[in-house]
Amino acid sequence: MRNLNFAPLYRSAIGFDRMATLLDTLSRSEQNQPSYPPYNIELTGEDQYRITMAVAGFDRTEINVEIHQNQLTVSANKMAEKDAHTYLYQGIAARSFERRFQLADHVQVQSAHYENGLLHIDLQQLIPEAMKPRTIPISVAAGQDVLKHAANAENLAA
């Protein structure tokens, strides 16, 4: 088991305590999360992501996708089967689960769809216009521009 000590970060960096707390929380919660169901996280564009979860054996109505305070929660409750089966071997896990994903600021869920036993959740990071870099135009005072032209005209005449 790996434990990270963020004390040096707290001593030398100001304003990064939220990030250190987030990393500490993520490392603790990841150790407690089961590996079921398997999932992939892929980068589909410059600021677009997709989470794909293997949820074979679940009906679409049994799966719940929620987001609350930058935390995406995918859960499923398996309904009790009406017909009792006698399995000689049961390798397909169809147990209830809950999986949590911590999303960065400004990451929004665009859509979720279920296809062939896979749940696809599309995400996009939408940075507000106020946070995007912008170019500031540089203007010249009207009086200065006229003086430069007048000085250039005098130099050309001489």
Secondary structure, 3 states (H helix, E strand, C coil): CCCCCCHHHHHHCCCCHHHHHHHHHHHHHHHHCCCCCCEEEEEEECCEEEEEEECCCCCHHHEEEEEECCEEEEEECCCCCCCCCCCCCCCCCCCCEEEEEECCCCEEEEEEEEECCEEEEEEEECCCHHHCCCCCCCCCCHHHHHHHHHHHHHHHHC
